[in-house]
């Protein structure tokens, strides 16, 4: 799925056997909403790529408590910028 940053409404974290992944609630073309799973636990640098994109391109998106904690941890470890800077949307690396 390709998600336009302007269509991202909210992000909620859920735990998988591989680590946390995220449910993205997005505005659908018909005006309704859709939930899309972003299995970032399966990708190298997936968490930092997702949250860098969200913070820079979709700041309107609401983050649940667990997602906010993850953002704080990523910032503390220097894996995402402290200040908002433009970035490209996350991409899935080739296998």
C-alpha positions, -999 to 999 in steps of 0.1 A, spaced: 0 0 0 11 36 -6 -2 61 19 -3 98 13 10 116 44 -21 139 44 -43 108 47 -27 94 79 -50 99 108 -35 78 137 -9 52 146 -12 25 172 14 0 183 9 -37 187 33 -64 198 43 -93 175 68 -121 181 94 -100 162 88 -68 181 64 -39 178 46 -31 146 19 -5 138 -17 -1 127 -21 30 106 -56 45 104 -59 63 71 -85 83 53 -99 62 23 -108 76 -11 -145 71 -3 -142 93 28 -142 64 52 -112 51 71 -90 20 66 -66 3 90 -33 -8 74 -7 -28 92 29 -16 89 50 -47 99 81 -26 106 95 -51 131 104 -72 100 125 -45 84 160 -32 92 156 4 104 118 0 100 108 19 132 131 48 126 121 51 89 84 50 97 85 75 125 109 99 107 83 99 78 54 104 102 70 132 122 82 151 91 54 144 66 23 136 87 26 155 119 -12 157 121 -13 119 129 -22 110 164 2 86 181 -9 62 209 10 61 242 32 32 231 41 49 198 50 81 217 73 61 239 89 45 209 95 79 193 111 91 226 134 60 226 144 65 190 152 101 195 172 93 227 192 68 207 198 92 178 179 71 153 154 98 143 161 136 142 152 157 172 139 185 149 116 180 120 134 177 87 120 167 53 125 131 43 113 107 17 86 81 26 99 48 39 107 22 14 110 -16 17 146 -27 10 151 -54 -15 155 -89 -2 
